[in-house]
């Protein structure tokens, strides 16, 4: 049933957005992290023996697809993202959508992602030890992607679940209004310090050798993006719209479901520009960005 298993930990690979891979924990207390992969495999895991705990690594719609199937289980999420599970509007409003866009998003997240408001039974914090009986996990708060984004270290299995620090070739995502570029960098540097045999991720290949060089390469994509941005600014002052049209992050215009990723492109480029302005590398003057040195 599982696509990979190491000790008590397995992974069920999911499809494309709005799905993700799910971690399953077959301990005395059984758990699922990110129930958004394969519906039938998740239900089969539950039918073998009841799932006691449901954990969602962070508040994004592609990580909660099948949470509603486990409404009997104790629900655990990080404190900083908890509001995203209690009210659908908190997932949508930060993007400042029009009334029409907001209605479309609510319809998509409710009907396609099966969003059901839910109060957490436990709030997670960095350093918490989660006891599943046969194995334990350390909560690794790794913000940046979202404020409450969490990874999970399983020392007994020598395994680290990276969630959406997913090692994909496109690189790190910090495209939400609440995402943070500097925190993403700090989180990835911290994750590279864990000595493990295996990395598991929420997207992409899902199963990787526990080689910190993979995280460092993934982190380096941020530097590459910034260098491409600086190269473009070498041509002269540019507006944010002109920068977004370069598709530095995604390479071309991309739509994912109902989501136009130019919105994420804009937010990520804005975060790079803010960082460069703060470092006095770039000047913002009358809505145009130019190099200072």
C-alpha contacts under 8 A as a table, 3 or more apart, distances in Angstrom:
res1	aa1	res2	aa2	distance
1	X	12	X	7.70
1	X	41	X	6.39
1	X	45	X	7.99
2	X	5	X	6.53
2	X	10	X	5.79
2	X	11	X	5.67
2	X	12	X	5.21
2	X	41	X	7.84
3	X	10	X	7.18
3	X	11	X	5.73
3	X	12	X	5.38
3	X	13	X	6.42
4	X	10	X	5.36
4	X	11	X	5.37
4	X	12	X	7.33
4	X	207	X	7.81
5	X	8	X	7.27
5	X	9	X	5.65
5	X	10	X	4.17
5	X	11	X	6.66
6	X	9	X	5.32
6	X	10	X	6.34
6	X	157	X	6.35
7	X	10	X	7.94
7	X	157	X	5.95
8	X	25	X	5.65
8	X	26	X	5.00
8	X	27	X	6.10
8	X	134	X	7.32
8	X	135	X	6.86
8	X	157	X	7.69
9	X	23	X	7.07
9	X	24	X	5.91
9	X	25	X	4.87
9	X	26	X	6.45
9	X	157	X	7.55
10	X	23	X	5.83
10	X	24	X	5.11
10	X	25	X	6.47
10	X	26	X	7.89
11	X	21	X	6.86
11	X	22	X	5.63
11	X	23	X	4.58
11	X	24	X	5.93
11	X	200	X	7.76
12	X	21	X	5.71
12	X	22	X	5.14
12	X	23	X	6.45
12	X	24	X	7.44
12	X	37	X	6.39
12	X	38	X	6.93
12	X	41	X	7.40
12	X	42	X	7.88
13	X	20	X	7.15
13	X	21	X	4.47
13	X	22	X	6.49
13	X	37	X	5.91
13	X	38	X	7.06
13	X	206	X	7.12
14	X	19	X	5.70
14	X	20	X	4.91
14	X	21	X	4.55
14	X	22	X	7.17
14	X	36	X	6.96
14	X	37	X	3.75
14	X	38	X	5.54
14	X	203	X	7.95
15	X	18	X	7.97
15	X	19	X	5.48
15	X	20	X	6.37
15	X	21	X	7.65
15	X	37	X	6.62
15	X	38	X	7.75
16	X	19	X	5.48
16	X	20	X	6.95
17	X	20	X	6.85
17	X	62	X	6.31
17	X	256	X	7.22
17	X	257	X	7.41
18	X	36	X	7.91
18	X	61	X	6.97
18	X	62	X	4.31
18	X	63	X	7.69
18	X	65	X	7.52
18	X	113	X	6.85
18	X	257	X	7.75
19	X	36	X	5.14
19	X	37	X	5.48
19	X	62	X	5.15
19	X	63	X	6.75
19	X	65	X	6.90
20	X	34	X	7.44
20	X	36	X	5.37
20	X	37	X	5.16
20	X	62	X	6.24
20	X	63	X	6.14
20	X	202	X	5.33
20	X	203	X	5.69
21	X	34	X	7.15
21	X	35	X	7.83
21	X	36	X	6.59
21	X	37	X	4.96
21	X	201	X	7.18
21	X	202	X	4.68
21	X	203	X	6.15
21	X	206	X	7.06
22	X	32	X	6.85
22	X	33	X	5.80
22	X	34	X	5.06
22	X	35	X	5.51
22	X	36	X	6.31
22	X	37	X	5.55
22	X	202	X	6.92
23	X	32	X	5.69
23	X	33	X	4.96
23	X	34	X	6.70
23	X	35	X	7.90
24	X	30	X	7.68
24	X	31	X	5.87
24	X	32	X	4.58
24	X	33	X	6.39
25	X	30	X	5.51
25	X	31	X	4.98
25	X	32	X	6.21
25	X	132	X	7.79
26	X	29	X	7.27
26	X	30	X	5.08
26	X	31	X	6.92
27	X	30	X	5.14
27	X	31	X	7.76
27	X	132	X	5.36
27	X	133	X	5.69
27	X	134	X	4.82
27	X	135	X	6.33
28	X	132	X	5.96
28	X	133	X	4.87
28	X	134	X	5.86
29	X	51	X	7.49
29	X	52	X	5.88
29	X	53	X	7.35
29	X	131	X	7.98
29	X	132	X	4.70
29	X	133	X	5.97
29	X	134	X	7.98
30	X	49	X	7.87
30	X	50	X	7.04
30	X	51	X	4.93
30	X	52	X	5.26
30	X	53	X	6.37
30	X	132	X	6.73
31	X	51	X	5.48
31	X	52	X	5.82
31	X	53	X	4.55
31	X	54	X	5.68
31	X	55	X	7.40
31	X	132	X	7.80
32	X	35	X	6.25
32	X	51	X	7.24
32	X	53	X	6.57
32	X	54	X	5.15
32	X	55	X	6.15
33	X	54	X	6.11
33	X	55	X	4.61
33	X	56	X	5.50
33	X	57	X	6.79
34	X	37	X	7.86
34	X	54	X	7.76
34	X	55	X	6.29
34	X	56	X	4.77
34	X	57	X	6.33
34	X	63	X	5.07
34	X	64	X	6.23
34	X	67	X	7.98
35	X	42	X	7.38
35	X	54	X	7.76
35	X	56	X	7.46
35	X	63	X	6.41
35	X	64	X	5.82
35	X	65	X	6.42
35	X	66	X	5.24
35	X	67	X	5.76
36	X	39	X	7.48
36	X	62	X	6.63
36	X	63	X	5.28
36	X	64	X	5.56
36	X	65	X	4.58
36	X	66	X	5.37
36	X	67	X	7.54
37	X	42	X	7.62
37	X	65	X	7.89
38	X	41	X	5.42
38	X	42	X	6.13
39	X	42	X	5.22
39	X	43	X	6.18
39	X	66	X	6.98
40	X	43	X	5.11
40	X	44	X	6.06
41	X	44	X	4.94
41	X	45	X	6.18
42	X	45	X	5.13
42	X	46	X	6.38
43	X	46	X	4.98
43	X	47	X	6.06
44	X	47	X	4.96
44	X	48	X	6.25
45	X	48	X	5.39
45	X	49	X	6.92
45	X	50	X	7.96
45	X	51	X	7.83
46	X	49	X	5.37
46	X	50	X	4.89
46	X	51	X	5.33
47	X	50	X	6.26
51	X	54	X	7.52
51	X	70	X	7.47
51	X	73	X	6.36
52	X	72	X	7.73
52	X	73	X	4.84
52	X	74	X	6.29
53	X	73	X	4.93
53	X	74	X	4.74
53	X	75	X	6.09
53	X	76	X	7.37
54	X	67	X	7.52
54	X	70	X	7.20
54	X	73	X	5.89
54	X	74	X	5.96
54	X	75	X	4.89
54	X	76	X	6.23
55	X	75	X	5.89
55	X	76	X	4.79
55	X	77	X	5.90
56	X	59	X	7.34
56	X	63	X	6.66
56	X	64	X	6.94
56	X	76	X	6.81
56	X	77	X	5.66
57	X	63	X	7.59
57	X	77	X	6.61
57	X	78	X	7.48
57	X	148	X	7.94
57	X	149	X	5.84
57	X	150	X	5.15
57	X	151	X	6.86
57	X	163	X	6.64
58	X	63	X	7.42
58	X	77	X	7.05
58	X	78	X	7.19
58	X	81	X	6.21
58	X	146	X	6.89
58	X	148	X	5.92
58	X	149	X	4.68
58	X	150	X	6.52
59	X	63	X	7.35
59	X	81	X	5.65
59	X	82	X	7.38
59	X	84	X	5.45
59	X	85	X	6.72
59	X	91	X	7.59
59	X	146	X	7.47
59	X	148	X	7.70
59	X	149	X	7.70
60	X	63	X	5.78
60	X	64	X	7.33
60	X	84	X	7.94
60	X	91	X	7.47
61	X	64	X	5.79
61	X	65	X	7.02
61	X	109	X	6.52
61	X	113	X	6.31
61	X	115	X	7.58
62	X	65	X	6.21
62	X	113	X	6.90
64	X	67	X	5.20
64	X	113	X	6.98
64	X	114	X	7.64
64	X	115	X	7.08
65	X	68	X	7.67
65	X	112	X	7.91
65	X	113	X	4.69
65	X	114	X	5.53
65	X	115	X	6.98
66	X	69	X	5.53
66	X	70	X	7.53
66	X	113	X	7.84
66	X	114	X	6.91
67	X	70	X	5.60
67	X	71	X	7.00
68	X	71	X	5.50
68	X	114	X	7.12
68	X	115	X	7.62
68	X	116	X	6.62
70	X	73	X	5.54
71	X	74	X	7.90
74	X	120	X	7.72
74	X	121	X	5.78
74	X	122	X	7.69
75	X	119	X	7.78
75	X	120	X	5.09
75	X	121	X	5.15
75	X	122	X	6.54
76	X	120	X	5.61
76	X	121	X	5.92
76	X	122	X	4.80
76	X	123	X	5.85
76	X	124	X	6.66
77	X	81	X	7.10
77	X	82	X	6.11
77	X	120	X	6.53
77	X	122	X	6.74
77	X	123	X	5.38
77	X	124	X	5.60
78	X	81	X	5.71
78	X	82	X	6.12
78	X	123	X	5.22
78	X	124	X	4.24
78	X	125	X	6.03
78	X	148	X	5.41
78	X	149	X	7.32
78	X	150	X	7.15
79	X	82	X	5.18
79	X	123	X	5.00
79	X	124	X	5.86
79	X	125	X	6.82
79	X	148	X	6.66
80	X	83	X	7.58
80	X	147	X	5.77
80	X	148	X	4.51
81	X	84	X	5.70
81	X	85	X	7.67
81	X	146	X	7.51
81	X	147	X	6.43
81	X	148	X	4.73
81	X	149	X	7.47
82	X	85	X	5.72
82	X	86	X	7.04
82	X	119	X	7.91
82	X	120	X	6.96
82	X	123	X	7.52
82	X	148	X	7.99
83	X	86	X	5.27
83	X	87	X	6.45
83	X	90	X	6.79
84	X	87	X	5.88
84	X	88	X	6.45
84	X	89	X	7.95
84	X	90	X	5.44
84	X	91	X	5.62
85	X	88	X	6.90
85	X	116	X	7.83
85	X	117	X	5.62
85	X	118	X	5.62
85	X	119	X	6.90
85	X	120	X	7.86
86	X	117	X	4.62
86	X	118	X	5.00
86	X	119	X	5.65
87	X	90	X	5.79
87	X	91	X	7.67
87	X	117	X	5.85
88	X	91	X	5.53
88	X	92	X	6.91
88	X	106	X	7.17
88	X	115	X	7.61
88	X	117	X	7.04
89	X	92	X	5.10
89	X	93	X	5.68
89	X	106	X	7.78
90	X	93	X	5.67
90	X	94	X	7.02
91	X	94	X	6.99
92	X	95	X	5.98
92	X	96	X	7.49
92	X	97	X	7.37
92	X	102	X	6.76
92	X	105	X	7.17
92	X	106	X	7.78
93	X	96	X	5.24
93	X	97	X	6.61
93	X	102	X	7.67
94	X	176	X	7.97
94	X	177	X	6.10
94	X	178	X	7.49
95	X	176	X	7.48
95	X	177	X	6.45
97	X	100	X	7.71
97	X	101	X	5.40
97	X	102	X	5.47
98	X	101	X	5.07
98	X	102	X	6.02
99	X	102	X	5.14
99	X	103	X	6.26
100	X	103	X	5.20
100	X	104	X	6.31
101	X	104	X	5.07
101	X	105	X	6.14
102	X	105	X	5.12
102	X	106	X	6.12
103	X	106	X	5.17
103	X	107	X	6.15
104	X	107	X	5.11
104	X	108	X	6.18
105	X	108	X	5.02
105	X	109	X	6.01
105	X	258	X	7.70
106	X	109	X	5.27
106	X	110	X	5.91
107	X	110	X	5.27
107	X	111	X	5.84
107	X	112	X	7.82
108	X	111	X	5.35
108	X	112	X	5.21
108	X	113	X	6.80
108	X	258	X	7.77
109	X	112	X	5.62
109	X	113	X	4.77
109	X	114	X	6.46
109	X	115	X	5.84
110	X	113	X	5.71
110	X	114	X	4.90
110	X	115	X	4.67
110	X	116	X	7.22
111	X	114	X	5.37
111	X	115	X	7.42
120	X	123	X	6.68
124	X	128	X	6.78
124	X	139	X	7.40
125	X	128	X	5.76
125	X	139	X	6.79
125	X	140	X	7.99
125	X	141	X	6.77
126	X	139	X	5.38
126	X	140	X	5.24
126	X	141	X	4.78
127	X	138	X	5.95
127	X	139	X	5.27
127	X	140	X	6.20
127	X	141	X	7.74
128	X	138	X	5.81
128	X	139	X	5.24
129	X	136	X	6.65
129	X	137	X	5.67
129	X	138	X	4.69
129	X	139	X	6.38
130	X	136	X	5.47
130	X	137	X	5.04
130	X	138	X	6.27
130	X	139	X	7.39
131	X	134	X	7.93
131	X	135	X	6.51
131	X	136	X	4.65
131	X	137	X	6.74
132	X	135	X	5.42
132	X	136	X	5.72
133	X	136	X	7.16
135	X	154	X	7.56
135	X	156	X	6.72
136	X	154	X	6.20
136	X	155	X	7.46
136	X	156	X	7.39
137	X	152	X	6.05
137	X	153	X	5.37
137	X	154	X	4.66
137	X	155	X	7.07
138	X	152	X	5.62
138	X	153	X	5.01
138	X	154	X	6.52
138	X	155	X	7.98
139	X	150	X	6.70
139	X	151	X	6.31
139	X	152	X	5.01
139	X	153	X	6.68
140	X	150	X	5.61
140	X	151	X	4.98
140	X	152	X	5.59
140	X	153	X	6.98
141	X	148	X	6.85
141	X	149	X	6.26
141	X	150	X	4.51
141	X	151	X	6.29
142	X	148	X	7.37
142	X	149	X	5.50
142	X	150	X	5.18
142	X	151	X	6.35
142	X	183	X	7.92
142	X	184	X	7.47
142	X	187	X	4.90
142	X	188	X	7.66
143	X	146	X	5.68
143	X	147	X	4.90
143	X	148	X	5.69
143	X	149	X	5.03
143	X	150	X	7.06
143	X	180	X	7.66
143	X	183	X	5.93
143	X	184	X	6.26
143	X	187	X	6.40
144	X	147	X	5.93
144	X	149	X	7.27
144	X	174	X	6.39
144	X	179	X	5.11
144	X	180	X	4.45
144	X	181	X	6.12
144	X	182	X	7.24
144	X	183	X	4.63
144	X	184	X	4.07
144	X	185	X	7.77
144	X	187	X	7.23
145	X	149	X	6.37
145	X	164	X	7.44
145	X	165	X	7.82
145	X	172	X	7.84
145	X	173	X	5.99
145	X	174	X	4.95
145	X	175	X	7.69
145	X	176	X	7.62
145	X	179	X	5.19
145	X	180	X	6.76
145	X	184	X	6.33
146	X	149	X	5.19
146	X	174	X	7.62
146	X	176	X	7.45
146	X	178	X	6.35
146	X	179	X	5.12
146	X	180	X	7.55
147	X	178	X	6.82
147	X	179	X	6.66
147	X	180	X	7.87
150	X	162	X	7.89
150	X	163	X	7.16
151	X	160	X	7.29
151	X	161	X	5.52
151	X	162	X	4.98
151	X	163	X	5.79
152	X	160	X	5.83
152	X	161	X	5.10
152	X	162	X	6.95
153	X	158	X	7.69
153	X	159	X	6.06
153	X	160	X	4.51
153	X	161	X	6.36
154	X	157	X	5.58
154	X	158	X	5.79
154	X	159	X	5.15
154	X	160	X	6.13
155	X	158	X	4.69
155	X	159	X	6.51
155	X	196	X	7.74
156	X	159	X	7.86
158	X	195	X	7.45
158	X	196	X	4.55
158	X	197	X	5.49
158	X	198	X	6.78
159	X	196	X	5.33
159	X	197	X	5.97
159	X	198	X	4.88
159	X	199	X	5.97
159	X	200	X	7.50
159	X	210	X	7.62
160	X	194	X	7.83
160	X	196	X	6.66
160	X	198	X	6.41
160	X	199	X	5.01
160	X	200	X	6.29
160	X	210	X	7.91
161	X	199	X	5.85
161	X	200	X	4.71
161	X	201	X	5.82
162	X	165	X	5.33
162	X	166	X	6.20
162	X	199	X	6.69
162	X	200	X	6.04
162	X	201	X	5.05
162	X	202	X	7.25
163	X	166	X	6.12
163	X	200	X	7.44
163	X	201	X	4.89
163	X	202	X	4.69
163	X	203	X	7.79
164	X	201	X	6.55
164	X	202	X	5.57
164	X	203	X	6.93
165	X	172	X	6.41
165	X	173	X	8.00
165	X	188	X	7.52
165	X	201	X	7.13
166	X	172	X	7.57
166	X	201	X	4.95
166	X	202	X	6.07
166	X	203	X	5.80
166	X	204	X	6.88
166	X	206	X	7.60
167	X	171	X	6.67
167	X	172	X	7.63
167	X	201	X	7.49
167	X	204	X	7.51
167	X	214	X	7.02
167	X	215	X	6.64
167	X	218	X	5.65
168	X	171	X	5.70
168	X	172	X	7.91
168	X	203	X	7.32
168	X	204	X	5.62
168	X	205	X	7.74
168	X	218	X	7.48
169	X	218	X	7.45
170	X	249	X	7.40
170	X	250	X	6.98
171	X	218	X	5.77
171	X	219	X	7.46
171	X	221	X	5.76
171	X	222	X	7.33
172	X	184	X	7.82
172	X	218	X	6.98
172	X	219	X	7.16
172	X	221	X	7.49
172	X	222	X	7.22
173	X	268	X	7.91
174	X	179	X	4.91
174	X	180	X	6.11
174	X	181	X	6.12
174	X	184	X	7.30
174	X	264	X	7.79
174	X	267	X	7.75
174	X	268	X	6.01
175	X	179	X	6.16
175	X	263	X	7.65
175	X	264	X	4.29
175	X	265	X	6.67
175	X	266	X	7.68
175	X	267	X	5.06
175	X	268	X	4.96
176	X	179	X	4.96
176	X	264	X	6.52
176	X	267	X	6.65
177	X	267	X	6.62
180	X	183	X	5.37
180	X	184	X	6.16
180	X	271	X	7.58
181	X	184	X	5.09
181	X	185	X	6.44
181	X	268	X	7.89
181	X	271	X	6.43
181	X	272	X	7.48
182	X	185	X	5.16
182	X	186	X	6.30
183	X	186	X	4.97
183	X	187	X	5.95
184	X	187	X	5.14
184	X	188	X	6.22
185	X	188	X	5.30
185	X	189	X	6.28
185	X	219	X	6.81
186	X	189	X	5.21
186	X	190	X	6.26
187	X	190	X	5.13
187	X	191	X	6.18
188	X	191	X	5.03
188	X	192	X	6.24
188	X	215	X	6.73
188	X	216	X	7.71
188	X	219	X	6.60
189	X	192	X	5.28
189	X	193	X	6.93
189	X	215	X	7.92
189	X	216	X	7.53
189	X	219	X	7.96
190	X	193	X	5.43
190	X	194	X	7.56
191	X	194	X	5.80
191	X	215	X	7.69
192	X	212	X	4.83
192	X	213	X	7.72
192	X	215	X	5.95
192	X	216	X	7.10
193	X	212	X	7.21
194	X	212	X	7.94
195	X	210	X	7.56
196	X	199	X	7.52
196	X	210	X	5.36
196	X	211	X	7.87
197	X	209	X	6.14
197	X	210	X	4.43
197	X	211	X	7.51
198	X	207	X	7.19
198	X	208	X	5.82
198	X	209	X	4.82
198	X	210	X	4.08
198	X	211	X	7.83
199	X	206	X	7.92
199	X	207	X	6.06
199	X	208	X	5.04
199	X	209	X	6.02
199	X	210	X	5.05
200	X	206	X	5.28
200	X	207	X	4.82
200	X	208	X	6.28
201	X	204	X	7.37
201	X	205	X	7.70
201	X	206	X	4.59
201	X	207	X	6.62
202	X	206	X	6.17
203	X	206	X	5.75
205	X	208	X	7.55
208	X	211	X	7.99
211	X	214	X	5.78
211	X	215	X	7.60
212	X	215	X	5.19
212	X	216	X	6.34
213	X	216	X	4.90
213	X	217	X	6.09
214	X	217	X	5.21
214	X	218	X	6.23
215	X	218	X	4.98
215	X	219	X	6.03
216	X	219	X	4.93
216	X	220	X	6.06
217	X	220	X	4.96
217	X	221	X	6.75
218	X	221	X	5.53
218	X	222	X	7.82
219	X	222	X	5.82
219	X	223	X	7.55
220	X	223	X	5.13
220	X	224	X	6.35
221	X	224	X	4.89
221	X	225	X	6.16
222	X	225	X	5.18
222	X	226	X	6.34
223	X	226	X	5.10
223	X	227	X	6.18
224	X	227	X	5.07
224	X	228	X	6.27
225	X	228	X	5.18
225	X	229	X	6.24
225	X	248	X	6.32
225	X	249	X	6.58
226	X	229	X	4.97
226	X	230	X	6.21
226	X	272	X	6.73
227	X	230	X	5.04
227	X	231	X	6.11
228	X	231	X	5.01
228	X	232	X	6.26
228	X	248	X	6.85
229	X	232	X	5.18
229	X	233	X	6.34
229	X	243	X	7.61
229	X	248	X	7.14
230	X	233	X	4.99
230	X	234	X	6.25
230	X	291	X	7.61
231	X	234	X	5.11
231	X	235	X	7.26
232	X	235	X	5.65
232	X	236	X	7.71
232	X	243	X	7.87
233	X	236	X	5.38
233	X	237	X	6.10
233	X	238	X	6.55
233	X	289	X	7.41
233	X	290	X	6.01
233	X	291	X	6.31
234	X	237	X	7.95
234	X	290	X	7.81
234	X	291	X	6.78
236	X	290	X	6.36
236	X	291	X	7.85
237	X	288	X	5.67
237	X	289	X	5.16
237	X	290	X	4.38
237	X	291	X	7.54
238	X	242	X	6.04
238	X	243	X	6.64
238	X	288	X	5.07
238	X	289	X	5.19
238	X	290	X	6.65
239	X	242	X	5.21
239	X	243	X	6.39
239	X	287	X	5.98
239	X	288	X	4.51
239	X	289	X	6.12
240	X	243	X	4.99
240	X	244	X	6.11
240	X	266	X	7.54
240	X	269	X	7.93
240	X	270	X	7.51
240	X	287	X	7.59
240	X	288	X	7.22
240	X	289	X	7.64
241	X	244	X	5.12
241	X	245	X	6.25
241	X	266	X	7.95
242	X	245	X	5.19
242	X	246	X	6.80
243	X	246	X	5.38
243	X	247	X	7.54
243	X	248	X	7.95
243	X	269	X	7.57
244	X	247	X	5.67
244	X	248	X	7.39
244	X	262	X	7.11
244	X	265	X	6.24
244	X	266	X	5.60
244	X	269	X	7.09
246	X	251	X	7.62
246	X	252	X	7.99
247	X	250	X	5.44
247	X	251	X	4.81
247	X	252	X	5.44
247	X	253	X	6.85
247	X	262	X	7.86
247	X	265	X	6.98
248	X	251	X	5.71
248	X	265	X	7.77
249	X	265	X	6.28
250	X	253	X	7.04
250	X	254	X	7.24
250	X	265	X	7.37
253	X	260	X	7.97
253	X	261	X	7.10
253	X	262	X	6.51
254	X	260	X	6.31
254	X	261	X	5.51
254	X	262	X	7.07
255	X	258	X	6.83
255	X	259	X	5.54
255	X	260	X	4.48
255	X	261	X	5.68
256	X	259	X	5.02
256	X	260	X	6.42
256	X	261	X	7.00
260	X	263	X	6.12
260	X	264	X	7.91
261	X	264	X	5.06
261	X	265	X	6.18
262	X	265	X	4.69
262	X	266	X	6.01
263	X	266	X	5.17
263	X	267	X	6.37
264	X	267	X	5.07
264	X	268	X	6.07
265	X	268	X	5.27
265	X	269	X	6.07
266	X	269	X	5.26
266	X	270	X	6.00
267	X	270	X	5.04
267	X	271	X	6.28
268	X	271	X	5.12
268	X	272	X	6.40
269	X	272	X	5.06
269	X	273	X	6.10
270	X	273	X	5.02
270	X	274	X	6.04
271	X	274	X	5.13
271	X	275	X	6.21
272	X	275	X	5.12
272	X	276	X	6.22
273	X	276	X	5.03
273	X	277	X	6.04
273	X	282	X	7.35
274	X	277	X	5.11
274	X	278	X	6.16
275	X	278	X	5.15
275	X	279	X	6.29
276	X	279	X	5.02
276	X	280	X	6.17
276	X	281	X	5.22
276	X	282	X	5.39
277	X	280	X	4.96
277	X	281	X	5.90
277	X	282	X	4.75
277	X	283	X	5.77
277	X	284	X	7.10
278	X	281	X	7.69
279	X	282	X	7.65
280	X	283	X	6.90
280	X	292	X	6.95
281	X	291	X	6.11
281	X	292	X	5.31
281	X	293	X	6.02
282	X	289	X	6.48
282	X	290	X	5.53
282	X	291	X	4.55
282	X	292	X	5.25
282	X	293	X	7.68
283	X	289	X	5.60
283	X	290	X	5.32
283	X	291	X	6.24
283	X	292	X	6.19
284	X	287	X	6.29
284	X	288	X	5.61
284	X	289	X	4.63
284	X	290	X	6.65
285	X	288	X	5.36
285	X	289	X	6.51
